[in-house]
Amino acid sequence: MKLLTAFYILVLTISASSAEPNATSIEIKNGKFRVAQSYCAMCADKASACRVACNGSGTCIQVCNDALRDCIEENCRRRY
């Protein structure tokens, strides 16, 4: 069982390190899991939550998209 758990953790950390820059990274430090989320991932999460809260309203979704664009340009150093 320990071998299977160790293999799963290895696969998980390899896949997390090769993911896109706006992904969540997982690392093991002092035997504990640490989950770190980049600013780009936080922008995407905020935008998703905003869109869900809009309930299908077009104007509201546009405001969410504008906020996502501003967040990405400010925190990710790239254009949306």
Residue pairs with C-beta under 8 A, 6 or more apart in sequence:
9 28
12 26
13 26
13 27
13 28
16 23
16 24
16 25
16 26
17 25
19 25
21 38
21 40
21 76
22 38
22 40
22 41
22 43
22 44
22 76
23 38
23 41
24 35
24 36
24 37
24 38
24 41
25 35
25 36
25 37
25 38
26 33
26 34
26 35
26 36
27 33
27 34
27 36
28 34
37 45
38 76
39 71
39 75
39 76
40 72
40 75
40 76
42 71
42 75
43 68
43 71
43 72
43 75
43 76
44 68
46 67
46 68
46 71
47 64
47 65
47 67
47 68
47 71
50 60
50 63
50 64
50 67
50 68
51 61
51 64
53 60
54 60
54 61
54 64
68 80
69 80
72 78
72 79
72 80
73 79
73 80
